[in-house]
Amino acid sequence: MEKAIHPTAIVEDGAVLGAGVEIGPFCVVGYKVRLGEGVRLVSHAVIGGETEIGARSVVHPGAVLGGESQIRGNDPAGTRLVIGEDCIIRECVSISLGSTKGHGVTEVGARGFFMAYSHIGHDCRVGNDVTFANGAQLAGHVDIGDYVVLGGLAAVQQFTRIGRGAMLGGISGANNDIIPYAMAVGMHSKLTGLNIVGLKRRGVPRANIHALRAAFRAIFLEPGGSVKELAAAAREKWAEVAEVREICDFILAPAKRQIAAARPPGHHEVIEE
């Protein structure tokens, strides 16, 4: 399959283009860029730095991928950006390279859907099948698990973790870690319950969902010890339930941020739909 490069596009010598790549009007592709098979740059996209984009991904107008990390005194030498296959990157999305002060690479998984004006900062690790609504923002060094959903204008502070299958509501700010499978909202986000819809869509058995609900109550809504102590007890009690183990391991893992708290019982709601 032949490549299709619009005559107004600039593709620097050294760029590696897979079979069937399409580069539309006024795009700029730097000399260290690698575009996988069937990647399509619609128009006016800028791909720079040492950036690799996986097969069949589509990049819309105004996107800037592989720009230098937004750090004072940054040295971009040797830093990279890796984006997985089948991603949809909409208008004016920006994703930075890694940094020499971090681990040197920003990693984005496969099948992500990044809506207009969303941003992924330096040294972030973003999993597979995520959805970022318009204007969602990640600072540097953020870890985002698979299937995470960020609502419009949501913001995540540096070094924060959001576990697999969690959902952060629109116009919310995450400055503490959000456990897997949770719903969280608010300017300093608190947990409002479990992402039941997401669990059902991914085919988690009903019995496991019931166990998750019980474990959530035991860890966050009932007295009896610290979150880590209660998570250790829950892991032992529901050791046969993979999703409960995942939440407990997330809580018990070393981290720079605290675990986001749940809303008090009077304000707590487990989201059903």
N, C-alpha and C positions, 0 to 999 in steps of 0.2 A: 504494500500500500504506500503510495507516494505521499510525501509531506506537502503541505499547502501553506506557503508563506506569502502574506500580502506584501506588495512592493513597498508600502510605507513602513513596514516593520523593520526594526534593527535587531539582527541576531549576530552577536559578536562571534568571531572566530574562536573555536574551542568549545562552544556549546554543543551538547550531545542531544540529538533529537531522535526519539524512537519512531518506528514506522507509524504512518498515519497521523502524525502531529499536525495540528492546524494552528497557525499563528495569524491573528487578524490584524486589522489596521492599527498602526501607531503603537504596537507593542514593542517593548524593549526586553531582550533576553541576554543576560550577561554571559561572559566567556566560561564561567565555572558551573553553569546551570546544566542539569540533566532532566529532560522531559521524557517520561515514559510513553509507551505505545498508546496512541490515540488521545493524548492530552490535547485539549482545545483551549486556547487563549482567545477570548471573544474579540476584544479590542482594548486598546489603551491600558493594558496591564504591564506592570514592571516586575520582572523576575530577576533578582540580583543575587550577589554573594554565591557561596557554595551551596546551592539549593537543588534538591532532588524532588520532583513531583511524580507521584505514582501514576500508573496507566489509567487512562480514561477519565482523569480528573478534568473538571471544567472551571476555568477562571474567568470571571466577568470583568467588565470595564472598571478601571480605577483601582483595582487591587494592587497592592505592593507586597510582594513576598520575597523574603530574604534581605530586607533592609537591615542596616546595622542596629545592634541593640541600643535601646534608649537609656544609656548609662553615661554619666559624666566621665570624660577621660577614657572612654571605651577603646579597646584595641580589637578590631574585628578579625585579626589574622588567625586563620585556622578554625574559625567558627563555622557552623553549618546549620541548615534547616532541612529536615526530611519530612515530606508529606506523603501519606499513603495513597492507595489506589481508590478510584471512584469517589473522590471528594467533590463537593459542589461548593465553590468559593464565590460568593456573590459580590455585588458592587462595593468597592472601596474597603474591602477587608485588608487588614495589615497583619502580617506575621513576621516577627523578627528572627534574625539569626540567634544562635546561642551566644554566650559571652565567655571571654577568657577568665572572668572572675567566677563563673559558674562551671557547669560541666561541658560547655563548649558546643552544645547542640540543642536545638528546639525540635521536638518530635511530635508529629501529628499523625494519628492513626488513619485507618481506611474508612471510607464511606461516611465521612463527616459532612454535615450540612451547616455552613457558616453564612449566616444572613448578612445583609449590608451593614457596613461600618463596624463589624465585630473585630476584635483585636486579640492576638495572642502574643504575649511578651516573651522576652529572651529566656531560654533554658526551661520553658514549660514542657511538660509531658502530657499530651492529650490522647486519650484512648480512641477506640474504634466506635463508630456508629453514634457519635455525639451530635447534638443539635444546639447551635448557638443562635438565639434570636437576634434581631436587629440591635446593634450597639452593645452587645455583651462584651465585657472587657476582662482580660486576664493580665495581672501584673506578672513580673518575672518569677521563675522558679515554682510555678503552680503545677500541681498534679491533678489531672482530671481523669476519672475512670471511664470505662466503656459505658455507653448508653446514657451518659449524663445529659440533661437538658438544662440550659441556662435561658431564663426568660429575658425579654427585651430590657436593655439598659442595666442588666445585672453586672456587678463588678466583684472581682475576687482579688483579695490582697495577696501580696507576695508570700511565698512559702506555704500557702494554704493547700490542703488536700480536699478534694470532693470525691467520695467513693462511688463505685460502680452503681449505675441505675438511679442515682439521686437526681433531684430536681430542685433548682434554685429559682424562686419566683422572680418575676419582672420587677425592676427598680429596687432590687435587693442588693445588699452588700455582704459578702462572706469574708469575715476576718478571723473566723475559727474553722476548724476542720468539720466537714459535713459527712456523716457516716454513710456507707452504702445504703441504697434503697430508701433514703429519707426524702421528705419534703421540707424545705426551709424557706422562710420569707423574712423580710424586714431589713431595715437599714443596717443593723447589726444582727444578722440572721439568727433565728432560733428555729429549732425543729418543730414542725407542726404535726408530724406523724410519718406514716410510710407512704411511698409512692405505689399504692395498691394497683392502680391502672397499669403502670409499667411492669410490675411483677406479673400480672395476669397476661399481658401481651407477650411476655417472653416465656409463658408456659410454666411458671413456677407452680408446683402442686399446691392445692388448697391447704393441705396439712402443713406444709412449710410456711405458708402465709400466716396461718394461725399461730405457729410457733414464733414467727417473727414478731407478731403483735404482742405476744406474751413476753418475749425477751425485751422488746422496746419498753414496755411498761416496767418490767423489773429493773432495767438499767437506768431509765430516765425519770420515771414517775413515782416510784416507790422508795421510801427511805430505807437506809440500811448500810450506807458506806459510800466511798468515792465511786465515781464513774468507772475507774479502772478496776476497783475491787468487785463492783457489781458485774462488769463485763467478764471478768475471770470466772465468776460464779455461774453466769449465764452460759458461758462457753462449755463449762463442765455439764450443766444441766441439759443443754440441747446439743450435745456433741455430735449427734447423728444428723443434724440439720445444717447443710452446707452454707446456707445464707446467713444463719445465726453465727456460725463460726467466722464467716467473712467479716461481719460487723464487729465481732469481739476482737478479732485479730487486728482490724483497722484501729480500734480504740487502744489496744495494748501496744501497738507498734511505736517505736521512737518517732517523735515529730516535733517540729518547732512551734506549732500552734496547739492550743487547747481544743478539745472536742466541743462543738456547738451544743449548747444546752437546749432542752425542750422547753416549750412554753409551760407555765404552771398548769396544774390539772384543770383549773377553772377556765383556762383559755385554750386547752389542748383539743385538737381535732385530728382524727385519722382520716385522711383524704380517701374517699371511695370512688369518686368520678372526676 
